[in-house]
Amino acid sequence: MSDTPSSALPRQVADTYVDAFIELDPISGTYLGVAESSRRLPDFSPAGQEALAALARTTLARLDRAEQLPGAAEDAERRCGRLLRERLTAELAVHEADEALRAVSNLHSPAHSIREVFTVTPTETDEDWAAVVERLKAVPAALSGYRESLALGLERKLYGGPRAATTFIGQLDEWVGDGTTGFFQDFTAAGPRTLRTELDAAAAQATRSLEELRDWMREVYAPAIEGEPDTVGRERYARWSRYFNGTDLDLDEAYAYGWSEYHRLLAEMRTEAEKVLPGAGPWEALAHLDVHGKHIEGVDEVQAWLQGLMDEAIEALDGTHFELAERVRRVESRIAPPGGAAAPYYTGPSEDFSRPGRTWLPTMGETRFPVYDLVSTWYHEGVPGHHLQLAQWAHVAESLSRYQASIGMVSANAEGWALYAERLMDELGFLPDAERRLGYLDAQMMRACRVIVDIGMHAELDIPAESPFHPGERWTPELAQEFFGNHSGRPADFVESELTRYLSMPGQAIGYKLGERAWLLGRENARAAHGDAFDLKSWHMAALSQGPLGLDDLVDELSKL
């Protein structure tokens, strides 16, 4: 880590940390648009993980000194210092519990990070592709380090979940392909002829390393963890909840809130379902819409339609409810490469906006897409959801800090804003018919069910006696999947993918509803404080420009705006 002057305030300490962090984690560097990162991959071995932890400890010591200096109490410095301390402390707690030694998931693992970074690695020039060759050559060592961490986990009896492992092995199968048409071969097919030999050789080598990992997972790891629980228990759950939400939650209160939202949303869904199909319940009405509702036919067509939806939202919202810089107005719709999880996702712009923010739709082999299932989701992933928040952070990075605008994100803050964005579009009348509104409520119900089953499974809670579903029984993954499937209009493969995600990323899925609650409370507090002078556009821009905060701090800061 480069030296930090003894007079450095918290924002300078944070930005020095970013410089050192992306040296250790060039994947993050690529997402930020750092050209030098494009040739390398991180060290995912235990030694690599410890190097990140050592950097965090050193930074916290420097932050201790920085917070004693004159000027550290100014709002910009104070917010950055609080965020940096909270994030690094939460990350160290996860590291010191050896969670990296059992990082098996269908969505978030070193292997997923390695694969996904290629989708944002620059490929415009021959020089870019030469960097791709070097990064491909680094894949075997990166996957070997990951396997070393998992092997140490086996040795210490620190296991990932069997369900996540089985799903991950299936994903590796798809990434490997038949050896000539796997992910890396498909990715490099667009490369220049001048580098064809090098690209083919490096892609084949990277694919062999995926194949080796898959075989080890199948032959060694999966048999070793057979019969182990998929859930993590209350102690581990509390640690992960702090990491993803930026607060020490009262899990029982959050669980009760999930149920209260479930009942509220169910009543609203019944009202809209009656408009769609008289006499039908919510999920019968959604099944009807799957067949008879509005659809987009074709993959290229849905990509273009989603782009149009975001462009229309920007035109309608800019100047009325937001004030957007020209570079923030640019966002791209993309189709996700096959072999990932079923949920759509967003990737933010590079720091200089040369790579725009992008939404990604996994098609899961489908070519026909119901509109009801897309509209509010793209308000969530794109505009005014993830894109407006993360792109605005990048836009105001100079008045925040590089850390706040990039790697300092708190999941529940971002997911809470995106769910707030869905609700905002409903409040503003962008869901004018029962079809779209039922789709929005179905998405909201999914987030309420996440709170219930995620906390319920991992903390081993009982289902309330007044519940219409298995009253008084204790949650299990099997009951959670049944409950989730009974309360979702999405297909079975999506439901299964979601449950595997919750099991392998404990505490992340609850941040949507709990984060939305924090955003709504902060808005109402600010509205009450300002009375008739409250201006929603000004509040939105001030809120989006203050950078990330954990839920501990978010309501307090939003209320002051």
C-alpha positions, -999 to 999 in steps of 0.1 A, spaced: 0 0 0 14 34 -10 22 57 18 -6 79 31 5 113 44 2 117 81 -21 147 74 -45 127 53 -82 130 60 -106 100 57 -114 106 20 -77 105 12 -72 74 33 -101 57 15 -88 66 -20 -53 53 -11 -70 21 -1 -88 19 -35 -54 22 -53 -39 -6 -32 -71 -27 -34 -72 -28 -72 -36 -39 -73 -47 -70 -54 -80 -72 -71 -77 -63 -108 -112 -76 -115 -125 -45 -95 -100 -25 -115 -116 -36 -147 -150 -26 -135 -136 8 -127 -121 11 -162 -84 8 -151 -66 -3 -183 -37 -19 -165 -60 -43 -147 -72 -60 -179 -42 -83 -181 -45 -98 -147 -67 -117 -122 -67 -118 -84 -50 -144 -62 -80 -163 -47 -58 -186 -26 -57 -183 12 -26 -162 9 -43 -138 -15 -73 -135 9 -49 -127 38 -32 -100 17 -66 -82 13 -72 -86 50 -38 -71 59 -46 -41 37 -79 -36 55 -62 -37 89 -36 -12 78 -62 11 64 -83 10 96 -52 20 116 -47 49 92 -83 59 95 -80 60 133 -53 87 129 -72 105 101 -104 109 122 -84 128 149 -74 156 125 -91 190 121 -115 188 93 -125 151 98 -158 161 113 -170 179 81 -199 160 65 -180 147 34 -151 134 55 -174 121 83 -196 101 59 -167 86 40 -149 77 73 -180 60 87 -185 40 55 -149 29 53 -148 18 89 -181 -1 87 -172 -18 54 -137 -29 63 -148 -41 98 -176 -62 82 -152 -76 56 -126 -85 82 -153 -103 103 -162 -124 73 -125 -131 65 -116 -140 100 -144 -165 101 -128 -182 71 -159 -177 49 -137 -175 18 -128 -212 24 -163 -223 16 -173 -198 -11 -195 -220 -33 -225 -203 -50 -246 -202 -81 -241 -165 -84 -212 -151 -64 -179 -170 -62 -143 -164 -75 -151 -186 -105 -182 -164 -113 -161 -132 -109 -134 -146 -133 -160 -155 -159 -180 -123 -157 -151 -99 -158 -145 -109 -194 -179 -95 -203 -167 -60 -193 -131 -63 -204 -123 -39 -233 -122 -55 -267 -123 -26 -291 -87 -27 -303 -60 -52 -311 -42 -39 -280 -73 -47 -259 -74 -82 -273 -37 -87 -265 -46 -79 -229 -74 -104 -231 -48 -131 -241 -28 -123 -210 -59 -124 -188 -69 -157 -203 -35 -171 -195 -40 -160 -158 -73 -180 -155 -56 -214 -145 -37 -198 -117 -67 -179 -104 -89 -210 -104 -61 -230 -88 -60 -205 -60 -97 -207 -55 -95 -245 -54 -67 -242 -28 -90 -222 -6 -119 -247 -10 -95 -276 -3 -83 -259 29 -120 -255 39 -125 -292 35 -94 -298 57 -108 -275 84 -144 -289 80 -156 -256 67 -181 -266 40 -201 -248 13 -236 -260 8 -243 -292 -11 -271 -277 -31 -250 -247 -42 -221 -271 -51 -244 -293 -73 -257 -262 -91 -222 -248 -95 -210 -280 -110 -238 -278 -136 -228 -242 -144 -192 -253 -149 -204 -279 -173 -221 -252 -194 -191 -229 -192 -168 -258 -204 -192 -267 -232 -179 -294 -255 -143 -282 -253 -145 -262 -285 -176 -241 -279 -174 -232 -242 -176 -197 -227 -140 -187 -234 -141 -200 -270 -173 -181 -277 -160 -150 -261 -127 -150 -281 -144 -158 -314 -148 -120 -321 -111 -114 -317 -88 -102 -345 -72 -127 -370 -38 -113 -361 -41 -128 -326 -62 -159 -336 -35 -184 -326 -28 -168 -293 -65 -164 -285 -74 -199 -294 -45 -214 -273 -53 -192 -243 -90 -199 -245 -84 -236 -247 -61 -234 -216 -86 -214 -196 -113 -239 -206 -92 -268 -194 -88 -251 -161 -125 -248 -158 -128 -285 -166 -103 -294 -140 -122 -274 -114 -154 -290 -124 -140 -325 -121 -125 -318 -87 -158 -303 -75 -176 -334 -87 -152 -360 -76 -137 -346 -44 -157 -316 -31 -193 -327 -36 -188 -362 -20 -169 -347 9 -198 -323 18 -226 -347 11 -252 -346 39 -239 -312 53 -265 -285 59 -273 -259 32 -282 -233 58 -256 -214 79 -272 -210 114 -279 -178 133 -243 -168 142 -230 -170 106 -262 -154 93 -257 -124 116 -222 -119 103 -232 -121 67 -262 -99 74 -239 -72 87 -218 -75 56 -246 -71 31 -268 -47 50 -244 -24 70 -263 -29 103 -267 -54 131 -303 -64 124 -329 -75 149 -336 -107 130 -369 -114 147 -382 -79 140 -371 -81 103 -388 -116 100 -420 -101 114 -418 -72 89 -414 -97 60 -447 -113 71 -465 -79 74 -454 -70 39 -465 -104 27 -501 -99 39 -502 -63 26 -490 -73 -8 -513 -103 -10 -543 -81 -5 -532 -57 -33 -524 -86 -56 -559 -101 -52 -574 -67 -62 -553 -65 -94 -558 -102 -102 -596 -97 -102 -591 -70 -129 -570 -93 -151 -591 -125 -147 -624 -121 -127 -626 -148 -101 -590 -157 -102 -563 -155 -75 -530 -137 -81 -510 -166 -95 -538 -179 -116 -540 -145 -131 -502 -144 -137 -504 -178 -153 -531 -165 -176 -509 -136 -185 -481 -160 -194 -503 -173 -222 -526 -144 -230 -508 -113 -218 -486 -89 -238 -453 -105 -249 -421 -96 -267 -412 -123 -293 -375 -128 -300 -342 -122 -281 -331 -93 -303 -365 -78 -300 -366 -80 -262 -332 -64 -260 -344 -35 -282 -377 -32 -263 -359 -30 -229 -336 -3 -243 -366 16 -254 -382 12 -220 -351 28 -203 -348 55 -229 -385 64 -223 -380 65 -185 -350 88 -188 -370 112 -211 -400 112 -187 -380 116 -154 -351 139 -163 -361 174 -154 -392 164 -134 -381 140 -107 -343 139 -114 -317 162 -129 -294 140 -149 -260 147 -164 -257 138 -201 -234 109 -194 -257 95 -167 -285 93 -193 -266 67 -213 -274 31 -204 -273 -1 -225 -296 -32 -226 -276 -64 -231 -284 -102 -232 -265 -121 -205 -242 -149 -216 -256 -184 -208 -246 -204 -178 -253 -179 -150 -281 -175 -125 -316 -168 -137 -320 -132 -124 -314 -101 -144 -285 -79 -132 -267 -46 -138 -231 -36 -143 -221 0 -136 -202 24 -159 -164 27 -159 -151 57 -139 -147 77 -171 -180 65 -186 -162 51 -217 -181 19 -208 -217 28 -200 -239 12 -174 -256 -20 -187 -286 -41 -178 -283 -79 -185 -312 -102 -193 -306 -140 -189 -329 -156 -214 -327 -191 -200 -332 -205 -235 -366 -186 -239 -375 -165 -269 -409 -153 -257 -410 -128 -229 -441 -116 -209 -442 -78 -205 -456 -80 -170 -424 -97 -158 -401 -71 -174 -414 -36 -168 -408 -31 -131 -377 -53 -132 -361 -29 -157 -372 1 -136 -352 -18 -108 -321 -27 -128 -320 3 -151 -339 36 -147 -346 49 -122 -330 20 -103 -295 7 -102 -283 27 -131 -293 62 -118 -278 55 -84 -245 39 -94 -239 62 -124 -246 92 -103 -220 81 -78 -195 78 -106 -206 112 -119 -200 130 -85 -169 110 -75 -148 140 -72 -170 155 -45 -174 121 -27 -143 99 -29 -132 72 -53 -140 47 -26 -176 58 -21 -182 60 -59 -170 25 -65 -160 -4 -42 -176 10 -11 -211 0 -21 -235 -15 6 -258 -41 -10 -289 -32 10 -284 5 1 -283 -2 -36 -310 -29 -37 -332 -8 -14 -329 22 -38 -338 -1 -67 -369 -14 -50 -378 22 -40 -374 30 -77 -400 4 -86 -424 18 -61 -417 53 -72 -427 44 -108 -459 30 -95 -465 61 -74 -459 82 -105 -484 63 -127 -460 43 -149 -478 11 -143 -512 22 -157 -529 -12 -162 -536 -42 -141 -512 -64 -161 -481 -43 -154 -492 -35 -118 -497 -72 -110 -463 -79 -123 -448 -52 -101 -467 -66 -70 -454 -101 -79 -419 -87 -79 -425 -70 -46 -440 -102 -31 -409 -120 -42 -388 -96 -21 -411 -100 9 -409 -138 6 -371 -134 5 -371 -118 39 -393 -146 53 -375 -176 39 -339 -162 41 -341 -154 78 -365 -183 85 -342 -210 69 -309 -198 82 -320 -187 117 -342 -218 120 -373 -199 129 -409 -212 131 -436 -204 107 -462 -183 125 -492 -201 139 -515 -178 119 -497 -185 86 -518 -201 58 -486 -221 50 -475 -250 73 -483 -231 105 -460 -238 134 -435 -258 115 -398 -249 114 -384 -236 81 -363 -259 59 -350 -253 24 -377 -277 10 -405 -257 27 -389 -225 16 -389 -236 -21 -425 -247 -18 -435 -214 -2 -416 -194 -27 -430 -213 -56 -466 -209 -43 -461 -172 -42 -443 -164 -74 -454 -161 -110 -419 -171 -122 -410 -205 -136 -398 -234 -115 -361 -231 -127 -361 -194 -116 -375 -204 -82 -349 -231 -77 -321 -207 -88 -333 -181 -63 -334 -205 -34 -299 -217 -42 -288 -181 -42 -303 -174 -8 -287 -205 7 -252 -196 -7 -255 -158 -1 -271 -156 34 -284 -122 44 -281 -106 9 -316 -111 -3 -333 -94 27 -316 -61 19 -341 -53 -9 -371 -49 13 -352 -37 44 -333 -12 23 -365 0 6 -380 5 41 -350 27 50 -353 48 18 -390 53 24 -386 63 60 -358 87 52 -380 103 25 -410 107 49 -388 121 76 -374 147 52 -409 155 39 -421 160 75 -392 183 83 -396 205 52 -434 205 50 -448 223 19 -412 232 9 -402 196 4 -391 191 -32 -388 155 -44 -365 161 -73 -340 180 -51 -343 153 -24 -336 125 -50 -305 142 -63 -291 150 -29 -298 114 -18 -282 99 -49 -252 122 -45 -243 114 -9 -228 80 -18 -233 46 -2 -242 41 34 -250 11 55 -286 9 69 -272 20 103 -266 54 88 -289 57 58 -322 67 75 -304 93 96 -286 109 66 -316 108 43 -338 124 69 -315 155 71 -316 162 34 
